[in-house]
Amino acid sequence: MKWEFEDGTTFNIADYPDAFGFIYRIEYDNGQIYLGKKDMFTKVVLPKNRNRKKKEVFYRESLSWKQYEGSTKLSKGLTVKRKVVLYVANTRRALTYLETKVLFKYDAIFNEKCLNKNIGGLYFDNVFEPLKEPIKKEYRWRKKI
């Protein structure tokens, strides 16, 4: 299954020469979704030696993103229906920011449709479990204003 944009056009890495990674949404056959970020390159660090006076860092294209189908254990047994690229980012910092933005936009922790259970390793589903209903009500109330 290929990566595509929301409008159905195929995602091609050659069209984005400066891209570092992308934000994605994986849709499963049961209607659930998983949101995340994927680096298209792996960082390679060459240590100092007698020929190199300092560490050299460069990036090598990783081919694993082409077959990638999500990193959640909750998706085991589910069939991927569609893989959608939401944003393409040129730096790791932009990629992390956009992932957080998308997860909050989709209300990933509280949304029953989302398989995501944390945001940036800081906001966990199990921490909010006793507060889910009061926070949801407050959030809906603030949203209407």
C-alpha positions as CSV (number, residue, x, y, z in Angstrom):
1,M,0.0,0.0,0.0
2,K,1.4,3.4,-1.0
3,W,1.4,6.7,0.9
4,E,-0.9,9.3,-0.5
5,F,-2.2,12.8,0.3
6,E,-5.7,13.6,1.5
7,D,-6.8,14.3,-2.1
8,G,-5.6,10.9,-3.3
9,T,-2.4,11.9,-5.1
10,T,0.5,9.6,-4.5
11,F,3.3,10.8,-2.2
12,N,6.7,10.8,-3.9
13,I,9.9,11.6,-2.0
14,A,11.5,13.0,-5.2
15,D,9.1,15.9,-5.1
16,Y,10.4,17.0,-1.7
17,P,14.2,17.1,-1.9
18,D,14.6,19.0,1.4
19,A,12.1,16.9,3.3
20,F,13.3,15.3,6.6
21,G,10.0,13.4,7.4
22,F,6.3,13.6,7.4
23,I,3.2,13.5,9.6
24,Y,0.8,10.7,8.8
25,R,-2.6,9.3,9.5
26,I,-3.1,5.5,9.1
27,E,-6.7,4.5,8.7
28,Y,-7.8,0.9,9.6
29,D,-10.7,-1.1,8.3
30,N,-12.6,-0.8,11.5
31,G,-12.7,3.0,11.3
32,Q,-9.9,3.7,13.8
33,I,-6.9,5.9,13.0
34,Y,-3.3,6.3,14.2
35,L,-1.5,9.6,13.9
36,G,2.3,10.0,14.1
37,K,5.5,11.2,12.5
38,K,8.0,9.3,10.4
39,D,11.6,10.2,9.6
40,M,12.6,9.4,6.1
41,F,16.3,9.6,7.0
42,T,18.5,7.9,9.6
43,K,21.3,9.9,11.4
44,V,24.8,8.5,10.9
45,V,27.6,9.7,13.1
46,L,31.2,9.0,12.2
47,P,33.4,9.3,15.3
48,K,36.7,11.2,15.5
49,N,39.8,9.4,14.3
50,R,43.2,10.3,13.1
51,N,41.8,11.3,9.6
52,R,38.8,13.2,11.0
53,K,39.4,15.9,13.5
54,K,35.7,16.1,14.5
55,K,32.6,14.0,14.4
56,E,30.9,14.0,11.0
57,V,27.1,13.7,10.9
58,F,25.1,13.0,7.8
59,Y,21.7,11.5,7.0
60,R,21.1,8.4,4.9
61,E,17.7,7.7,3.4
62,S,15.8,5.0,5.3
63,L,13.6,2.8,3.2
64,S,11.6,1.4,6.2
65,W,9.0,4.3,5.9
66,K,7.7,2.9,2.7
67,Q,6.3,-0.3,4.3
68,Y,5.6,1.3,7.7
69,E,2.2,0.6,9.1
70,G,2.3,2.3,12.6
71,S,4.0,1.8,15.9
72,T,1.1,1.0,18.2
73,K,0.5,-2.5,19.6
74,L,-3.2,-1.8,19.5
75,S,-3.2,-2.1,15.7
76,K,-2.3,-5.8,15.8
77,G,-4.9,-7.8,13.8
78,L,-6.2,-4.7,12.1
79,T,-6.0,-4.2,8.3
80,V,-4.6,-0.9,7.0
81,K,-7.2,0.7,4.7
82,R,-5.3,3.9,3.8
83,K,-2.0,5.6,4.6
84,V,-2.3,9.4,4.4
85,V,0.5,12.0,4.5
86,L,-0.8,15.2,6.3
87,Y,2.4,17.4,6.4
88,V,5.9,17.2,5.1
89,A,8.6,18.8,7.3
90,N,12.2,19.9,6.5
91,T,13.6,19.6,10.0
92,R,13.3,17.3,13.0
93,R,12.1,20.2,15.1
94,A,9.3,21.1,12.7
95,L,8.3,17.5,12.5
96,T,8.0,17.2,16.3
97,Y,6.0,20.4,16.4
98,L,3.6,19.3,13.7
99,E,3.0,15.9,15.2
100,T,2.1,17.5,18.5
101,K,-0.2,20.0,16.8
102,V,-2.0,17.3,14.8
103,L,-2.4,15.1,17.9
104,F,-4.0,18.0,19.9
105,K,-6.1,18.9,16.8
106,Y,-7.6,15.4,16.6
107,D,-7.9,15.3,20.4
108,A,-6.1,12.0,20.2
109,I,-6.1,11.0,23.9
110,F,-9.8,11.5,24.4
111,N,-11.0,10.5,20.9
112,E,-12.2,6.9,20.9
113,K,-11.4,6.6,17.2
114,C,-7.7,7.3,17.7
115,L,-5.3,4.5,18.8
116,N,-2.8,7.1,20.2
117,K,-2.4,6.8,23.9
118,N,0.1,9.6,24.6
119,I,1.4,12.8,23.1
120,G,5.1,13.5,23.0
121,G,5.7,11.1,25.9
122,L,4.2,13.7,28.2
123,Y,0.4,13.5,28.1
124,F,-0.7,9.9,28.8
125,D,-4.2,8.4,28.5
126,N,-3.9,6.5,31.8
127,V,-3.1,9.8,33.7
128,F,-6.4,11.3,32.4
129,E,-8.6,8.2,32.9
130,P,-10.2,9.4,36.2
131,L,-10.6,12.9,34.8
132,K,-11.8,12.0,31.3
133,E,-15.4,13.0,31.6
134,P,-14.9,16.3,33.5
135,I,-12.1,17.4,31.2
136,K,-14.1,16.4,28.1
137,K,-17.1,18.4,29.3
138,E,-14.9,21.4,30.1
139,Y,-13.2,21.2,26.7
140,R,-16.5,21.0,24.9
141,W,-17.8,24.0,26.8
142,R,-14.8,26.0,26.0
143,K,-14.9,25.0,22.4
144,K,-18.5,26.5,21.9
145,I,-17.4,29.9,23.0
